[in-house]
Amino acid sequence: MRPMATLELKQLHVALEDGTEIVKGVDLTVSSGEVHAIMGPNGSGKSTLAYAIAGHPAYVITEGQILLDGQDITEAGADERAQAGLFLAFQYPHAIPGVTVTNFLRQAMNAVRKARNGGVDDPMPVPEFRKLFLGKMDDLKVSRELASRYLNDGFSGGEKKRVEILQMAMLQPKIAVLDETDSGLDIDALKVVAEGVQRLVGPDMGALVITHYNRILKYITPDFVHVFVDGKIVEEGGPELAEKLEASGYVQWEKPKEEAA
């Protein structure tokens, strides 16, 4: 078992490259064993927050800090953050023609192993990798036929999301950020993805689930729910807050259009 991991956002402000501020001062702490849900309307800045945590270069952190286990990673590149133990499951996973799922995951795993071994190569032996890989595929109900296909190339929405969770299971991050992983999934795929996440959250991993709807939270029970409107957390609570949002929506926190204008 690894030591408990903690992701901290301290007064985080994030802007687009043109200077438009999207995230307007977020304080949040996610530890291993915890599931935090960020729920908000479309256009509230939820995905911007996810990309900023992961280190996407198109999003500029203008103020505040991101800490992982007390280490400041605000200026770290996306690869450094991934190697340190952060994982982002994309809302719209990209296809990589020419790179099979198997090769992508083997390279990614070996890069993480190298980083955790002080920069010295520590590749997982192929038989060991294959056994682990196929076992995880079966656990997550990912068709073995996908292993030899190019990553996300021609995959259905459900296949893409299952492969994202497969990556998470293989890479064993400290903190996983799931950006609207439920979008575009039918109920069967949603259950498989949610069960996969629920199985992985524990002493070695925490999760930040970003979503618009309560749907995925029926299968992944959050410990904490944060309502995110206009780039800020405006209310916090337990799982009951997600139920309240499903019933009443975000109207009470949103500015009237004339006031917003």
N, C-alpha and C positions, 0 to 999 in steps of 0.2 A: 504494500500500500504506500502511495506517495504521501508526503506532507500535504496538509490542506492547502488548496490553492485559493487565491482571492484576486478578483479583478475589481479595481476601483476607478471610477470616473469622478474627478474632482472639478467642479465648476466648469464643465467642458462646453466650449463654444466652438462651433464648426461652421465654416463658410464654403461656398462654391469658389471656384477659381476667379470668378468676376467680383468677388467680395460680398455677395449676397449671404447674409447670415441665416442659417437654417436651424442649427441647434443652439439654444440660447441659455446655456448654463445648466448642465445636468450633473447631479450628484447621485451616484449609484454604486452599491457594493454587491458583488455576486461571488459567493464562495462555493467550493465543491460540496456536493450533496444537496444544493439548492436549485430550484427551478424558479426563475423570475420571468414574468410575462410583461412585456410592454405592449399596451393596446392603445390604438389611436386611430383617428380618421385618416382617410387618404390625404396625402399632402402635408401631414403634420411633421415630417422630418424623421420618421422612424427608420427608413432605409438609409438615410444619410448618416444617422447615428451608427448603424451597423457597419457601414463602409468605413467610417472614421475609426471605429474600434479596430477593424481589420487592417487599416493602414493604406486604404485606396488613395493613390496620389491625386485624384481629382477633388478631394475634399481636404480643406485646409483647417487645421486646428489653430484657432486664433487666440485662444485663452484656455487655461486649465491644464489638467494632466490626465494621462491614462497610466495606471500602475498595475503591474502583474506581479503578485507576490512581493509587493513593496518596491519593485524595480520600475523606474520611470521608462516607459516604452513610447512616450508621446512622439519622439522623433524617429523611432525605429521603422525600418521598411516592412512591407507586408510579409516578406519571407522571414525576416528576423522574428516577427511576432508569431508567425506560424510555428517556427522552430522552438520558440519559447513556450508554446502550448495553447495558443489561441486558434480557434477554428471558426470559419464563417460558412454556413450553408446558404447559398444564394437563392433569391426568389426566382431568378431566371438563370439556371446554370448554363455556362457556355459550352458549345461543342468544340472539340479539338480533333479535327480530322487528321488521321495519320498516327495518332497515339492511342493504343488500346487501353482499355480500363485496367488490365493487368499491369502493363508497363508503367502507366501513370502512377498507380498506387505503389508499385515497387520502388520507383524513383522517389516519390514523396516520402515513403517510409524511411528509406535509406538516408534522405536528406535530414529528416528529423533525428534519426539515430546518430548521424554524424555530429549534428549540433549538440545533442545531449551527451556526446562522448568527447567534448572539448575540441571539436573540429577535426577529430581523427576519424577516418572512414571506419564504419562498423556495419557493413552490409549484412542483412539477414540472409542466411543460406536459402537458396531457392526452394529446396524441399520443405523447409520450415515455413517459408512465406506462403507457398502453395497450400499447405495444410491449413494455415491460419485463414488465408483468403477465402478458400472454398467453404470453410466452416462458418465464417461470418456471412458469406453469401446465403448459405442455407438458413442460418438464424434469422436473417432479415428478409427472407423470401425473395431474394434477387435471383433471377434466372441465370444459371451458369453460362448460358449462351451469350450473355452480355460481356463476359470476361474477355472475349477475343474481338469484340467490336470496338470501333473508335469511340472515345469518350463522348457521350451525349449526342453523337452524330446520328440523327434520325430516331432518337429515343422518344418515347411518349413522355408526357408530363410526370406520370407516376414512376416510370423507369428512371428518369433523371433524379427525382427526389430520393428514390431508394438508393441510388448509387451515391448520392451526397451523404446519406446516413451510413452507408457502407464505408465511405472514406473516413467518416468520424469514428466508426468502430475500429478501423485499422490504425488510424493515427493516434488514437487515445489522447485527445487534447485535455488540458486542464479545465478550460472554459470553452464551451461551444455557443456560438451566436447563430440562431436560426432566423433568417429574414423571410417572413411570410412563406414558410415552408409548406403551409397548407394550401396556397393558391393553386388552382388548377387541378386539384386532386379529387378523384371520386372517393366515396366513403371507404371502400376496401383499401385503397392505397393510403388514405389518410390514417387508417387504423394501424397498418403495417409500419408506416413512418413514425407515428406517435409511440407505438410499442417499442420500436428500436431506440428512440430517444429515452423513453422511460427506463429501459433496461440499462442504458449507459450512464445515466445520472446516478451518482453514488459517491462514495468516499474519495474517488479519484477525479470526479468531473462535476462541474456545475453547468447550468444552461441558462441562456437568456433567449427567450422565445418572443419574437416580435411578430405581432399579428393584428389584423383589423377586426377579425371576428372571434367569437368565443368557441368556434367549432373544434379547433384542435385541442382546446383546453378541456374538452370533455374526455379526452384520452390521455393528455399529459396534465396531471394535477399541479398547478403552480403553488409554490409556497408564498409568493408575493406577487401582487399585480400592481403595475404602475400605469396610470393613465397619462398618455403623452399627447399634448395638444399644442400646436404652434411652437414646436421646438423645445417645449419644457414639460417636466413631470408636474402635473397639476393635482393629482390625488394618488394616494397609495393605500393598499389594503391587502386582504387575503383573497382566497379563491372566490369568496362571495361577491367581491367587486366585479369580477368577470361576468357573473350572472346578472348583476345590476345593469352592466353595460349592454348586455344582450337585450334586456327588456327596454332600457330607456335611451340607449345610444349616447352620443357625445354632446348633445345639444346644450346641456347646461354649462359646458366649458368653452364652447365655441363663441367667438365674437359675432354679433350681428353683422351682416354684410356691409351696412352703411358705416358701422363703427370701424370695421376692418379697413374699409376704403379710406 
